[in-house]
Amino acid sequence: MFWGLKTEDSNERRHSIPYSVTIGIDWADSKHDVFERYLDGSIYQHQIASAPEAVGEWLWALRSRARGGRVALGVETSRGPLFHILSQHSDWIDMIDIFPVNPQTLARYRQAFYPSRAKDDPVDSQLLEELIRSHPDRLRIYGPGPEMERKLELLCQQRRKVIGMAVELENQLRATLKEYYPLAIDLCASNGLRNKLALDFLQRWPTYALLKQARCQTLRSFYYAHNARNQALIEARLAKFSSSIPLTEDPAVIEPLSIVAKMLVHAIRAIEKTVEQLQDKIAALFAQHPDHFLFENLPGAGKNLAPRLLCVFGSDRSRWRDAAAIQKYSGIAPVIERSGKSSWVHRRLFRPKFLCQTFHEFAGQSIHHSKWAALYYERQRSKGKSHTCAIRALAFKWIRIIFAAGNLDNPTTKHSIFALSRTNTKNLSKLFDGLPQILTNHTEGGAQQIRQLTRLGPPRAAFQTCVALQRR
């Protein structure tokens, strides 16, 4: 999840207050193992049912046992039914701190004391409690963000998952057609099997025998009705149709596979409709957000990536102490390993995959819409960097720029910064290399630096000239 991390300063203030109760919960589908340790040293280990009513009763009983003191609760997830139940108790916001613990963190912590790799749920709950009690300064407290941003984030994540399901079904449909009806792929799948033309084609002619009953003019009219008017492509398809022969005429093969193909066509249609619904919800929420203009003007963000970037940065600028915090958390920043005389740099292996994909995909798209991004990418490739390494380096720069621009108070300046990336201004690459530092100090001196790099006019008119560039 993008939301859910409070700043380190907030964590330090919370950790200065001793907790009356520290709790570790190992959750499962049917029950949750709970380990509670109180300030006087007493412990209480038990199980609770996974039903919301049972968790609610336990929380109310815990509130009375805590006697008004603060409670620290560690749970091995930042999503799921149990986490949703715990985070819904907003009346506890000043009393309870929820620490989402990465499963890998708990696994390595367990392995340090149990090298045999023995694992048991009650033991995991005890280790969770020990982890948050001994190292609260190294963990971050969950802080629910605005409802609009949390909703937008989940919509974006679910849209990506649903599209992934559609791709899997498309691959299954393609594999099924290759077994009994490969001609359909040649006649309708130039742009994939998820478009309306391909789905309508397979619904109307699910087998070769039914297709052979159609005339060439019927097929031509079908293509025209689906706005496929490339005459050369249509003629090539019709020629292939006229000269084709069936892969097989065995009913034992055709009938079962055609049934599966029809099922896959209906499933893909349903998923594509769901994607459209999710996209409409995302667009409506994104337009309502006060900062939408900042992200929709990012070069290459478009309607899909702009909402995802907005979810990362959010409207609460204090969530991230600096751009480096985002770079590290997202996995864009590399890590350094040193051992003896050896030292090497590599990408972060454990990272939020969806968040990392967001920056990686945005950086890739920005190359086609931002002259500065294209120049920076080519510079990295000329140094011998691979494509993915150059994209990560570009994403690293974009995070600094967006973070710095997002913390400015002047909306016009925010617009102008990204307008500059689309121009052929001299020394543009130097400008954007130093832009994060310039924006961090948005003063008359910062305007003077931009003027010197871009030769846009006198200092006070520098940003006004940027706005004029946006209209070109």
MOPE-V469194 format. One line per field, one symbol per residue. phi: phi as a letter, one per 40 degrees, with the letter a starting at -180 (. if undefined). psi: psi as a letter, one per 40 degrees, with the letter a starting at -180 (. if undefined). burial: I if it has 9 or more other ideal C-beta (glycine too) atoms within 8 Angstrom, else O. A space follows every 10 residues. Layout:
phi = ???
psi = ???
burial = ???
This chain:
phi = .cchbccccc ccccccbccc bbbbbbcacb abcbbbbccc gcbababbcc cdcccccccc ccccccfgcc bbbbbcabah dccccccccc ccdcbbbcbc bcdccccccc ccbbccgcba ddcccccccc ccccbcccbb ccbccddccc cccccccccc cccccccccc ccccccccca accccccabc bgbccccccc ccccbcbccc cccccccccc cccccbfbbc cccccccccc ccccbccabc dccccccccc ccccccccdc cccccccccc cccccccccc bccccccccg cgcccdcccc cccgcccccb cacccccccc gcccbbbbag ccaabacccb accccccdcc ccccccdcbb cccccccccc cccgcccccc cccccdcccc cccccccccc cccdccdccc ccbbdcgccc dccbcdcccc bcbccccccc cccbfchcdc cccccccccc cc
psi = idiehiiddd ddddeehihd hhhhhhiidd ihhhhhhide eiihhaiiie iddddddddd ddddddfeii hhhhifieii ddddddeegd eededhhhhh hhdddddddd ddegdefihh dddddddddd ddddfdeeii ihhhaidddd dddddddddd dddddddddd ddddddddde fdddddeefd fieeiddddd ddddgeiddd deeiiddddd dddddffgeh dddddddddd ddeiiidieh dddddddddd dddddddddd dddddddddd dddddddehd eddddeehhe daeddddddd dddaegeedh diddddddde edhiihhhhb eihihiihdh ihdddddddd dddddddeeh dddddddddd deeeiidddd dddddddddd ddddddeidh dddddddddd eeifhifddd dddedddddd ggaddddddd dddefeaidd eddddddddd e.
burial = OIIIIIIOOI IIOIOOOOII IIIIIIIIOO OIIIIIIIOO OOOOIOOIII OOOIIIOIIO OIIOIIOOII IIIIIIIOOO OIIIIIIOIO OIOOIIIIII IOOOIIOOII IOOIOOOOOO OIIIIIIIII IIIOOIOOII IIIOIOOIII IIIOIIIIII OIIOIIIOII OIIIOIIOII IOIIIOIIIO OOIIOOIIII IIOOIIIIII IOOOOOOOII OIIIOIOIOO OOIIOOIIOI IOOOOOOOOO OOIIOOIIOI IIOIIOIIIO IIOIIOOIIO IIIOIIOOIO IIIIIIIIII IOOOIIIIII IIIIOOIOII OOIOIIIIII IIIOOOIOOO OOOOOOOIOO IIOOIIIIII IIIIIIIOII IIIIIIIOII IOOOOOOOII IIIIIIIIII IIIIIIOIOO OOIIIIIIII IIIOIOOIIO IIOIIIOIIO OIOOOIIIII IOIIOIOOOO IIIOIIIOII OO
